[in-house]
Amino acid sequence: MRLDGKTAPSDLQLKIVLHGTRPPLWRRLVLPSDTSLGTLHDAIQVAFGWHGGHLHLFTDEFGRGYGDAARLTDIDLGFGRGVGDEDTTALDDVLAEEGARLRYVYDFGDDWEHGITLEKTLPRPVGAERTVRCVGGRRADAPAEDIGGVSGLAEVLGFLDTPDGTWDGPYGELAAELRAAGYDPAAFDRDAITARLAEVTPDTVSGKAKPPAGDRSGRGGVRRLTAEDVALCTCGQCGVGDPVDAGADGPAEDVPVLRPVTLAPQEDLVAAVRGVPLFDAALRLAAWCHEGRQVTAGRVLRPALAREAVEELQLWKLAGHDSPYADAVARARALKSLRSAKDVAVLDDPWWLAVDGEMITIRGGRASGGAATDFTGEDLLEFWAATMGDLLEEIGETGVLDGWHGELGELTAEIADGLVGLLYDAPDDAWVDVDDLRAKAREAAENGPEFDLFRALFAASFRALGEGLALLGAVEYESGDGDDSAEETLRTLLNAVVGQKPGGSGTLPVTSDWSRDDRRGDRMRLTPLGRYGLRAYLMECGVPAPLLGEYAEADAGALLQGLLGYSPEELRREVEGWLEHRSAADAAVGLLDACAGAGHEAAAKRAVAQLVLADLDDPRALRVLRKAAASDVEGCRQVATATLGAHLGATAPVDPARAEEAGLWLLIDGLSILAGAGETEELVRGFLENWNTAPEALEQRVDELWRVEHLATAQVLAELGEGLRGVDKRLAKRMRTAANKAHSRR
């Protein structure tokens, strides 16, 4: 979180999505944190290709508006008495923490709505130039304004794929001009956008802006649903279709600490990509186009060639059992009546995959590809991972169910996000079973129409996500018993909840496929390929996703930092690999050096270092410990002394009084990790769960704790004194007394 007052220079990494576009059109921009919303407006105009001729407005999560106040004075925007001045409002005033969001609308007629999310706060080296730059994105700029918003844009792009001579409607002429100019809606040129952004000079806004007057209730702080929310959500925790409200005072949750994983060898992963039917079909299509094939103005194969490709390459094997292409007779009829290659999904999907992946290039009305052997190794694997990332990006922006928009669509995206987290966190080869999640939800919730709707929404989202990832070979997916459509059940429940009367009745069905206890639900699990792709996507999103063994050659400080959150077994395996690369003496020196310093990060490293050092019984390592125990370096001395005190067989053991003193210092040090996070309840819980700090064990030691010469002593004792009031009033009082003594001593 950003602290008030002077801070080091920083930049904000923003993801900006043009809502309603499919596939999503978005940009990732980096701007100085102290520049204005006015600069952000200029950057959006440049990055998306807007011309700046219309009004615009920013809206924050509290419903407060910001814009060009002079131009918006006479317009009723529903914000009460005022709109904040975008030129005097700094970005970090309205995007104060990671996950914070803004809404930006350009052109109040077409309503081009952009969602803005703060992904990261990046330190800027002292003296570095303040710039605005593009670091990522998808799709080309919108080709024109005044075309009716995203629905008009979709119509224009649809015309681009229409054969010559069949255009009608208001956008035919524009489509013809775009086609003649070679406009490619899938093209994205980051360098060209950054070059254009170089013309945007970021201003500097000093001081904290006063928020605009008006209604501040808004939606409050909004966070993403966690996996626990997905499994345990009840209608008392969140409204159907609404993100979970974290409360006006609560910041968004921290980035999750993911368990470390292992990945399959690269050659196995490349072979797995080739084994994915969709990718195999794309590779064979590329080879089939090796000498060039004619395409239409819509950049797809001519109908006769499309028929040939489906039969010769046996692409019909991609079809589901209910597709006309799965049956030879029906397939022959369908191919005979074929008018456009776009009408054949078994061809269209691998075709565009090959084109987008540059396996096939289209120039001058011909499509040319390479041999299947041209696409090997790391490049093929990276292309597969990028395709999976694009799918997850699309789900995150438009939801996981086709045709579901608005807040319900957003909730399907949140559910999918939680499920992705569950998949990654599950042990290797473990299934994520919708039945297990349903059982947890039933334990936590009361029956009711809203909760039935949420469960149906969850089931439909689970199935859609599983089927989509299975198509890429990222998961093994098994559908449950019965042929009922989860989405149909969802639509029936939704109609009933909102008061419509499906089937002539305004009440919920008495039973549904979802509520049957004897029905086996859907399940899925990550494949090794899926784990690779999901990790790559998480890393691109800024989520740490450690690998077992990745710290083998790291320095001790990086090891201790990386081991935070590891299970005991994972920690043991990582440390064993680390120790194999260095002598016991070198390991002890590095670990003890990393124990110096103040603050909770240093304290957390010391807590892990004690676990690692405890197993170093090499005589040379013990000599290093004895030397450190005699030093005057805070942190190092206490860790070394306590470690020696625990080595019963060590020669020249430390004095018991010194070991006791070091133990008390490390007790305060460990509790300071939680105290520094400001969570008194968590601090007390950790205090009580540790056998060495249980109230009974401290009855004779509490009066000595105030003497511990640790920077956090007074704070820890004061917070424990408050938190233990409801557990042990007498001990709580003694803690508060000790805290007062510690304050006086300082």
C-alpha positions in Angstrom: 0.0 0.0 0.0 1.1 3.5 -0.7 2.0 5.5 2.4 1.1 9.2 2.7 4.1 11.6 2.4 7.3 11.3 0.5 7.9 8.0 -1.2 10.5 6.7 -3.7 9.6 7.4 -7.4 7.4 4.7 -8.8 5.4 3.7 -11.9 2.0 2.1 -12.1 1.4 -0.8 -14.4 -2.2 -0.6 -15.6 -4.3 -3.1 -17.6 -6.9 -1.3 -19.7 -9.6 -3.4 -21.3 -12.2 -2.1 -23.8 -15.3 -3.8 -22.4 -17.6 -5.8 -24.6 -15.0 -6.7 -27.2 -14.5 -10.4 -28.0 -11.8 -11.4 -28.3 -10.8 -8.8 -25.7 -9.0 -5.6 -27.0 -6.7 -4.4 -24.2 -3.5 -2.6 -23.5 -1.0 -2.7 -20.6 0.5 0.7 -19.9 3.1 2.0 -17.5 2.9 5.6 -16.2 4.4 7.6 -13.4 2.4 7.2 -10.2 2.4 11.0 -9.6 1.1 11.9 -13.0 -2.5 13.0 -13.5 -5.7 11.3 -14.7 -5.5 13.9 -17.5 -2.2 12.2 -18.7 -3.9 8.8 -18.4 -6.7 10.1 -20.6 -4.2 11.2 -23.3 -2.4 7.8 -23.0 -5.7 5.9 -23.5 -6.6 8.0 -26.6 -3.2 7.2 -28.1 -3.0 3.5 -27.1 -6.5 2.6 -28.5 -6.4 4.9 -31.5 -9.1 7.3 -30.4 -9.3 10.8 -31.9 -10.2 12.8 -28.8 -13.3 14.6 -30.3 -15.8 13.4 -27.7 -16.4 13.9 -24.0 -15.0 11.4 -21.5 -15.3 10.5 -17.8 -13.4 8.5 -15.2 -15.3 6.9 -12.3 -13.6 5.3 -9.3 -14.8 2.4 -7.1 -16.7 4.8 -4.8 -18.8 6.2 -7.7 -16.9 9.5 -7.8 -16.3 11.1 -11.2 -13.2 12.8 -12.7 -12.8 14.5 -16.0 -12.6 17.9 -17.8 -14.7 19.7 -15.3 -15.2 22.8 -17.5 -16.7 20.7 -20.3 -18.8 18.6 -18.0 -20.3 21.4 -16.0 -23.7 21.5 -17.7 -24.1 17.7 -18.2 -26.0 15.6 -15.6 -23.8 12.7 -15.0 -25.5 11.5 -11.8 -22.6 12.4 -9.5 -24.3 14.9 -7.3 -22.7 18.3 -7.1 -19.3 17.9 -8.7 -16.8 16.1 -10.9 -13.2 16.1 -9.9 -10.6 17.8 -12.0 -8.6 15.1 -13.8 -5.6 17.4 -14.3 -5.2 17.9 -10.5 -5.8 14.3 -9.5 -2.8 12.0 -9.3 -3.0 8.4 -10.4 -1.9 7.1 -7.0 -4.7 9.1 -5.3 -7.4 7.0 -7.1 -5.3 3.8 -7.6 -3.7 3.5 -4.2 -3.2 -0.2 -4.1 -2.8 -3.2 -6.4 -6.2 -4.4 -7.6 -7.8 -0.9 -7.5 -10.0 -0.1 -10.5 -11.3 2.8 -12.5 -13.9 3.0 -15.2 -13.2 5.3 -18.3 -16.0 6.1 -20.7 -15.2 7.8 -24.0 -18.0 9.3 -26.2 -21.3 9.4 -24.2 -23.2 8.3 -27.4 -21.2 5.3 -28.4 -20.2 4.6 -24.7 -16.7 3.1 -25.3 -16.2 1.8 -21.8 -12.7 0.9 -20.6 -11.9 -1.0 -17.4 -8.7 0.0 -15.7 -6.9 -2.1 -13.1 -3.7 -1.4 -11.2 -1.7 -4.6 -11.6 1.6 -3.6 -10.1 3.5 -0.7 -8.5 7.0 -0.7 -10.0 10.0 1.1 -8.4 11.6 3.6 -10.7 15.4 4.0 -10.5 16.5 7.3 -9.2 17.1 9.7 -12.1 15.3 7.5 -14.6 13.2 9.3 -17.2 9.4 9.7 -16.5 7.7 8.1 -19.5 4.5 6.6 -20.7 4.9 3.3 -22.4 3.0 0.2 -23.6 4.3 -3.2 -22.3 1.6 -5.5 -23.6 -1.8 -5.8 -25.2 -4.0 -7.7 -27.7 -5.7 -6.8 -30.9 -5.4 -3.7 -33.2 -6.8 -0.3 -32.5 -10.5 0.2 -33.0 -10.7 1.2 -36.7 -13.1 4.1 -36.3 -15.3 6.2 -34.0 -19.0 7.0 -34.3 -19.9 3.4 -35.3 -22.3 2.6 -32.5 -19.9 1.4 -29.8 -18.8 -2.2 -29.4 -21.8 -3.6 -31.2 -21.0 -1.5 -34.3 -17.4 -2.5 -34.0 -18.4 -6.2 -34.0 -20.5 -5.6 -37.1 -17.6 -3.8 -38.9 -15.2 -6.7 -38.1 -17.8 -9.1 -39.3 -18.0 -7.4 -42.6 -14.3 -7.8 -43.0 -14.8 -11.5 -43.2 -17.7 -11.3 -45.7 -16.9 -12.2 -49.3 -16.7 -9.3 -51.8 -20.1 -8.0 -53.1 -22.3 -9.1 -50.2 -21.9 -6.1 -47.9 -24.9 -4.2 -46.9 -25.9 -1.9 -44.0 -24.2 1.3 -42.9 -20.7 -0.1 -42.4 -20.0 -1.8 -45.8 -18.1 1.2 -47.2 -15.9 1.4 -44.1 -15.2 -2.3 -44.2 -14.2 -2.0 -47.9 -11.8 0.8 -47.0 -10.3 -1.1 -44.1 -9.8 -4.2 -46.3 -8.2 -2.2 -49.0 -5.8 -0.7 -46.5 -4.9 -4.1 -45.2 -6.4 -3.6 -41.7 -5.9 -6.7 -39.5 -8.0 -6.7 -36.3 -5.7 -9.3 -34.7 -2.5 -7.3 -35.2 -0.9 -5.7 -32.2 2.3 -3.6 -32.4 3.6 -2.7 -29.0 6.6 -0.8 -30.3 4.5 1.3 -32.6 2.1 2.2 -29.7 5.1 3.0 -27.4 6.5 5.3 -30.1 3.2 7.1 -30.3 3.1 7.4 -26.5 6.5 9.1 -26.6 4.6 12.2 -27.7 2.6 12.1 -24.4 4.5 14.1 -21.7 3.4 13.0 -18.2 2.8 16.0 -15.9 3.4 15.9 -12.2 0.7 16.3 -9.6 1.9 17.1 -6.1 -0.2 16.8 -2.9 -3.2 14.7 -2.3 -6.2 15.7 -4.3 -9.5 16.5 -2.7 -12.1 14.0 -3.9 -15.1 15.4 -5.7 -18.3 16.1 -3.8 -21.3 13.9 -4.2 -22.4 10.4 -3.4 -19.5 8.4 -2.1 -21.3 5.2 -1.3 -20.6 3.5 -4.6 -19.6 -0.2 -4.5 -16.9 0.3 -2.0 -13.7 -1.8 -2.0 -14.1 -4.7 -4.3 -11.9 -7.8 -4.3 -11.8 -10.9 -6.5 -13.4 -14.1 -5.3 -11.0 -16.5 -3.7 -11.2 -20.3 -3.9 -12.7 -20.3 -0.5 -15.4 -17.9 -1.5 -16.2 -20.1 -4.5 -16.6 -23.2 -2.3 -18.4 -21.6 0.6 -20.2 -18.6 -0.8 -23.8 -18.1 0.6 -26.4 -15.5 -0.2 -25.5 -13.9 3.1 -21.9 -13.3 2.0 -22.5 -11.9 -1.5 -25.3 -10.9 -3.6 -26.0 -13.0 -6.7 -24.0 -11.4 -9.6 -22.1 -9.0 -7.3 -18.4 -9.3 -6.5 -17.7 -9.9 -2.8 -17.5 -6.6 -0.9 -14.4 -6.3 1.1 -15.7 -3.3 3.0 -14.8 0.3 2.6 -11.9 -0.1 5.1 -10.5 -3.3 3.8 -7.8 -3.4 1.2 -7.8 -6.0 -1.6 -6.3 -9.3 -0.6 -2.6 -9.9 -1.0 -1.2 -11.9 -3.9 -1.6 -15.6 -3.0 1.4 -17.6 -2.0 1.3 -20.6 -4.3 2.7 -24.0 -3.5 6.0 -24.8 -5.3 5.5 -27.3 -8.2 7.7 -29.4 -10.5 7.4 -29.3 -14.3 7.8 -32.1 -16.8 10.9 -32.1 -19.0 10.6 -29.7 -22.0 10.7 -32.6 -24.6 7.8 -34.2 -22.9 5.8 -31.0 -22.9 6.5 -30.4 -26.6 5.4 -33.9 -27.4 2.2 -33.2 -25.3 1.5 -30.1 -27.4 1.7 -32.2 -30.6 -0.7 -34.7 -29.0 -3.4 -32.1 -28.5 -5.9 -32.8 -31.4 -6.5 -29.1 -32.1 -2.8 -28.2 -32.3 -2.0 -31.4 -34.2 -4.7 -30.3 -36.8 -3.2 -26.8 -37.0 0.3 -28.2 -37.7 -1.1 -30.6 -40.3 -3.0 -27.7 -42.0 0.2 -25.7 -42.1 2.0 -28.6 -43.8 -0.9 -29.1 -46.2 -0.5 -25.4 -47.2 3.2 -25.8 -47.8 3.0 -25.0 -51.5 0.3 -22.4 -51.1 -3.6 -22.6 -51.1 -6.1 -20.1 -52.4 -8.1 -18.1 -49.8 -11.1 -15.9 -50.0 -11.3 -12.2 -49.2 -12.2 -13.3 -45.7 -8.8 -15.0 -45.4 -10.2 -18.5 -45.2 -9.9 -21.4 -47.7 -12.1 -21.5 -50.7 -15.1 -23.9 -50.3 -13.7 -26.6 -52.6 -10.4 -26.5 -50.7 -12.2 -26.5 -47.4 -14.0 -29.7 -48.4 -10.7 -31.3 -49.4 -8.9 -30.3 -46.2 -11.6 -31.7 -44.0 -11.6 -35.1 -45.8 -7.9 -35.4 -46.6 -6.6 -34.3 -43.2 -9.5 -36.1 -41.4 -10.3 -32.9 -39.5 -13.8 -34.3 -38.9 -12.3 -36.3 -36.1 -12.3 -33.0 -34.1 -16.1 -33.0 -34.1 -18.2 -34.1 -31.1 -20.4 -37.1 -31.3 -23.5 -34.9 -31.9 -21.9 -33.1 -34.9 -23.0 -33.8 -38.4 -19.3 -34.2 -39.3 -19.0 -37.2 -37.0 -21.1 -39.4 -39.3 -19.8 -40.1 -42.8 -23.2 -39.8 -44.6 -24.1 -36.6 -42.8 -20.6 -35.2 -43.3 -20.8 -35.8 -47.1 -24.1 -33.9 -47.2 -22.8 -31.0 -45.1 -19.6 -30.7 -47.2 -21.5 -30.8 -50.4 -23.7 -27.9 -49.3 -20.8 -25.9 -47.9 -20.7 -22.2 -48.9 -18.0 -20.9 -46.6 -15.1 -22.5 -44.7 -16.1 -20.4 -41.7 -19.2 -22.6 -41.4 -17.0 -25.7 -40.5 -15.9 -25.6 -36.9 -13.6 -28.6 -37.4 -11.7 -26.5 -39.9 -12.2 -23.0 -38.7 -10.8 -23.5 -35.2 -7.4 -25.1 -36.3 -7.2 -22.8 -39.2 -7.3 -19.6 -37.2 -5.0 -21.2 -34.6 -2.4 -21.8 -37.3 -2.9 -18.3 -38.8 -2.7 -16.5 -35.4 0.4 -18.6 -34.5 2.1 -17.7 -37.9 2.2 -21.4 -38.9 0.3 -20.2 -41.9 0.9 -16.8 -43.5 -1.6 -15.1 -45.9 -0.4 -12.8 -48.7 -1.8 -12.0 -52.1 -4.8 -14.3 -51.7 -2.7 -17.4 -50.9 -2.1 -19.2 -47.6 1.4 -20.6 -47.2 2.6 -22.9 -44.4 5.6 -24.8 -43.3 6.2 -28.5 -42.7 5.1 -29.8 -39.4 8.7 -30.3 -38.4 9.3 -26.6 -38.8 7.4 -26.0 -35.5 9.4 -27.7 -32.8 10.8 -27.2 -29.4 10.5 -24.1 -27.2 8.8 -22.0 -29.9 5.9 -24.5 -30.2 5.6 -24.7 -26.4 5.6 -20.9 -26.0 3.0 -20.6 -28.7 0.8 -23.2 -26.9 1.3 -21.3 -23.5 0.4 -18.0 -25.2 -2.8 -19.6 -26.6 -3.8 -20.8 -23.1 -3.0 -17.4 -21.7 -5.2 -15.8 -24.3 -8.1 -18.1 -23.3 -7.7 -17.2 -19.6 -7.4 -13.5 -20.5 -10.7 -13.7 -22.5 -12.4 -15.6 -19.6 -11.2 -13.0 -17.2 -12.6 -10.1 -19.2 -15.8 -11.5 -20.7 -16.7 -14.4 -18.4 -16.6 -18.1 -19.0 -20.2 -18.5 -20.4 -21.0 -17.4 -23.9 -23.8 -14.8 -24.0 -23.7 -13.9 -20.3 -22.9 -10.3 -19.8 -23.0 -7.7 -17.1 -22.6 -8.6 -13.4 -23.5 -12.2 -13.9 -20.9 -12.5 -16.6 -18.4 -10.9 -14.3 -19.2 -13.4 -11.6 -18.6 -16.3 -14.0 -15.2 -14.8 -14.5 -14.6 -14.7 -10.8 -15.7 -18.3 -10.4 -13.4 -19.4 -13.1 -10.5 -17.4 -11.5 -11.1 -19.3 -8.2 -11.3 -22.6 -10.0 -8.0 -21.9 -11.8 -6.4 -21.3 -8.3 -7.9 -24.6 -7.0 -6.5 -26.5 -10.0 -3.0 -25.1 -9.6 -3.0 -25.7 -5.8 -4.2 -29.3 -6.1 -1.5 -32.0 -5.7 -0.2 -33.6 -8.9 -2.8 -36.0 -10.4 -5.5 -34.9 -8.0 -9.0 -34.2 -9.3 -10.9 -31.0 -8.6 -14.4 -32.4 -8.1 -17.5 -30.3 -8.3 -19.2 -32.7 -5.9 -16.6 -31.9 -3.2 -17.1 -28.2 -3.7 -20.9 -28.6 -3.6 -20.7 -30.5 -0.3 -18.6 -27.7 1.3 -21.1 -25.1 0.0 -24.1 -27.1 1.5 -22.4 -27.3 4.9 -22.0 -23.5 5.0 -25.2 -22.3 3.4 -28.9 -22.3 3.9 -31.2 -23.3 1.1 -32.8 -20.5 -0.9 -33.4 -19.4 -4.5 -30.4 -17.1 -4.6 -28.0 -19.8 -3.4 -29.5 -22.3 -5.8 -28.8 -19.8 -8.5 -25.2 -19.4 -7.4 -24.7 -23.2 -7.3 -26.1 -23.5 -10.8 -24.0 -20.7 -12.0 -21.0 -22.4 -10.4 -21.8 -25.7 -12.1 -22.2 -24.2 -15.5 -19.0 -22.2 -15.1 -17.1 -25.3 -13.9 -18.2 -27.2 -17.0 -17.5 -24.4 -19.5 -14.0 -23.9 -18.0 -13.2 -27.6 -18.0 -14.3 -28.1 -21.6 -12.4 -25.1 -22.8 -9.2 -26.1 -21.1 -9.6 -29.7 -22.2 -9.7 -28.5 -25.8 -6.2 -27.2 -25.3 -5.0 -30.4 -23.5 -4.5 -28.4 -20.3 -6.9 -30.6 -18.2 -8.4 -34.0 -18.2 -12.1 -33.4 -18.0 -14.8 -35.9 -17.1 -18.5 -34.9 -17.3 -20.8 -36.1 -14.7 -23.8 -38.5 -14.9 -26.8 -37.5 -17.1 -27.0 -35.4 -20.2 -28.7 -32.4 -18.7 -27.2 -29.0 -19.6 -25.8 -27.2 -16.6 -26.4 -23.9 -18.5 -30.1 -24.8 -19.2 -30.6 -25.5 -15.5 -29.0 -22.1 -14.8 -31.3 -20.3 -17.2 -34.4 -21.9 -15.6 -33.3 -20.9 -12.1 -32.3 -17.3 -13.2 -35.7 -16.8 -14.9 -37.5 -17.9 -11.7 -35.3 -15.8 -9.4 -35.9 -12.6 -11.3 -39.6 -13.2 -11.4 -40.2 -14.5 -14.9 -42.3 -17.5 -15.4 -40.6 -20.3 -17.3 -43.0 -23.0 -18.3 -45.9 -21.0 -17.0 -44.7 -21.0 -13.3 -43.1 -18.2 -11.4 -41.5 -20.5 -8.8 -38.3 -22.4 -8.8 -38.4 -26.0 -9.9 -38.9 -28.3 -7.0 -35.9 -30.4 -8.0 -33.1 -29.9 -10.4 -30.2 -31.9 -11.8 -27.9 -29.8 -9.6 -29.8 -30.7 -6.3 -29.7 -34.5 -6.8 -27.4 -36.1 -4.3 -27.1 -39.3 -6.3 -25.7 -37.5 -9.4 -21.9 -37.7 -9.9 -20.7 -34.2 -10.8 -18.1 -33.1 -13.3 -14.4 -33.2 -12.4 -11.1 -32.1 -13.9 -7.4 -32.1 -13.1 -4.4 -30.4 -14.6 -2.2 -32.2 -17.0 1.6 -31.7 -16.9 1.1 -29.4 -19.9 -1.6 -27.5 -18.2 0.5 -27.0 -15.1 3.3 -25.5 -17.3 0.8 -23.2 -19.2 -1.0 -22.1 -16.0 2.3 -21.3 -14.3 3.4 -19.3 -17.3 0.1 -17.3 -17.2 0.4 -16.7 -13.5 3.9 -15.5 -13.8 2.9 -13.1 -16.6 0.2 -11.7 -14.3 2.8 -11.0 -11.6 1.8 -13.9 -9.3 4.9 -15.7 -7.8 4.7 -19.3 -8.8 7.8 -21.1 -7.4 9.4 -24.3 -8.8 10.9 -26.9 -6.5 14.6 -26.7 -7.0 14.7 -23.2 -8.4 16.7 -22.0 -5.4 19.4 -24.7 -5.7 22.0 -22.1 -6.8 20.5 -19.0 -5.2 22.2 -17.1 -2.4 21.0 -17.7 1.2 18.9 -14.6 1.4 16.9 -15.5 -1.7 16.5 -19.0 -0.4 15.1 -17.9 2.9 12.7 -15.4 1.2 11.6 -18.1 -1.2 10.9 -20.7 1.4 8.2 -18.6 3.1 5.0 -20.5 2.8 6.6 -23.9 1.9 5.2 -27.0 3.6 7.7 -28.9 5.8 8.2 -31.6 3.1 8.6 -29.0 0.3 11.1 -27.0 2.5 13.1 -30.2 3.2 13.4 -31.0 -0.5 14.4 -27.5 -1.5 17.0 -27.2 1.3 18.5 -30.6 0.4 19.0 -29.4 -3.2 20.4 -26.1 -2.0 22.9 -27.8 0.3 24.2 -30.1 -2.5 25.7 -27.0 -4.2 27.8 -25.8 -1.3 29.8 -26.9 1.8 28.2 -26.9 5.2 30.5 -24.1 6.3 29.6 -21.9 3.3 25.9 -22.7 3.9 26.1 -21.6 7.6 27.9 -18.4 6.7 25.4 -17.4 4.1 22.4 -18.2 6.2 23.7 -16.3 9.2 24.6 -13.3 7.1 21.0 -13.3 5.8 19.7 -13.1 9.4 20.9 -9.5 9.9 18.5 -6.6 9.6 15.3 -5.2 11.0 11.6 -5.4 10.0 9.2 -8.3 9.5 11.0 -9.5 6.3 14.2 -10.0 8.2 12.4 -11.6 11.1 10.7 -14.0 8.7 14.1 -15.0 7.2 15.4 -15.6 10.7 12.4 -17.9 11.5 13.2 -20.0 8.4 17.0 -19.9 9.0 16.5 -21.6 12.3 14.8 -24.5 10.7 17.6 -24.9 8.1 20.5 -24.4 10.5 19.1 -27.0 13.0 20.1 -29.8 10.6 23.7 -28.6 10.0 25.7 -30.8 12.4 29.0 -30.6 10.4 31.9 -29.6 12.7 32.8 -26.8 10.4 29.3 -25.4 10.4 29.2 -25.5 14.2 32.5 -23.5 14.3 30.8 -20.9 12.2 27.8 -20.8 14.6 30.0 -20.4 17.6 31.8 -17.5 15.9 28.5 -15.8 15.1 27.2 -16.4 18.6 30.1 -14.3 19.9 29.5 -11.5 17.5 27.6 -8.2 18.1 25.4 -8.5 15.0 21.7 -8.4 16.0 19.8 -11.3 14.5 22.8 -13.3 13.6 23.9 -13.6 17.2 20.6 -14.7 18.5 19.9 -17.3 15.8 23.4 -18.8 16.2 23.2 -18.9 20.0 19.7 -20.5 19.9 20.8 -23.1 17.3 23.9 -24.0 19.3 21.7 -24.4 22.4 19.6 -26.9 20.6 22.7 -29.0 19.5 23.1 -31.3 22.6 26.1 -33.0 21.1 28.0 -29.8 20.2 31.4 -29.3 21.8 31.7 -26.2 24.0 27.9 -25.6 24.3 26.7 -22.1 24.9 25.9 -20.8 28.4 22.2 -21.8 29.2 21.5 -18.2 30.3 22.6 -16.9 26.9 20.6 -19.5 25.1 17.5 -18.5 27.2 18.1 -14.8 26.4 18.4 -15.6 22.7 15.3 -17.7 22.8 13.2 -14.9 24.3 14.6 -12.4 21.7 13.6 -14.8 18.9 10.2 -15.3 20.5 9.5 -11.5 20.3 11.1 -11.6 16.8 8.7 -14.2 15.5 5.7 -12.6 17.0 6.7 -9.3 15.5 6.1 -10.7 12.0 2.4 -10.9 12.8 2.4 -7.7 14.8 4.0 -5.8 11.9 1.2 -6.9 9.7 -1.3 -5.2 12.0 -3.4 -8.3 12.6 -3.9 -8.5 16.4 -6.2 -11.5 16.2 -3.7 -13.4 14.0 -0.9 -12.4 16.4 -2.8 -13.8 19.4 -3.8 -17.0 17.5 -0.2 -17.6 16.6 0.9 -16.9 20.1 -1.6 -19.5 21.5 -0.9 -22.2 18.9 2.9 -22.3 19.7 3.6 -24.6 22.5 6.4 -22.5 23.8 4.2 -19.4 24.1 1.0 -20.9 25.5 -0.3 -18.9 28.6 0.7 -21.7 31.1 4.3 -21.8 29.9 4.7 -18.0 30.1 3.4 -17.5 33.6 6.9 -17.4 35.0 8.4 -15.5 32.0 6.0 -12.8 31.2 7.5 -10.4 33.7 10.9 -10.8 32.0 9.8 -10.1 28.4 9.8 -6.4 28.8 13.6 -6.6 29.3 14.2 -8.2 25.8 16.2 -5.7 23.8 14.2 -6.0 20.5 12.8 -3.1 18.6 9.3 -4.7 18.5 9.1 -5.7 22.2 6.8 -2.9 23.4 4.5 -3.3 20.3 4.2 -7.1 20.6 3.5 -7.0 24.4 0.9 -4.3 24.0 -1.0 -6.1 21.2 -0.9 -9.4 23.1 -2.2 -7.6 26.2 -5.2 -6.4 24.3 -5.8 -9.6 22.3 -5.7 -11.8 25.4 -8.4 -10.0 27.3 -11.0 -12.5 26.3 -8.6 -15.5 26.9 -6.9 -14.8 30.2 -7.6 -11.5 31.8 -4.8 -11.9 34.4 -2.2 -12.7 31.9 -3.5 -9.9 29.6 -3.0 -7.4 32.4 0.5 -8.6 33.1 1.3 -8.3 29.3 0.0 -4.7 29.3 2.1 -3.9 32.4 5.2 -5.4 30.7 4.4 -3.3 27.6 4.3 -0.1 29.8 7.7 -1.0 31.3 9.1 -1.7 27.8 7.9 1.7 26.6 9.4 3.4 29.7 12.7 1.6 29.1 12.9 2.9 25.6 
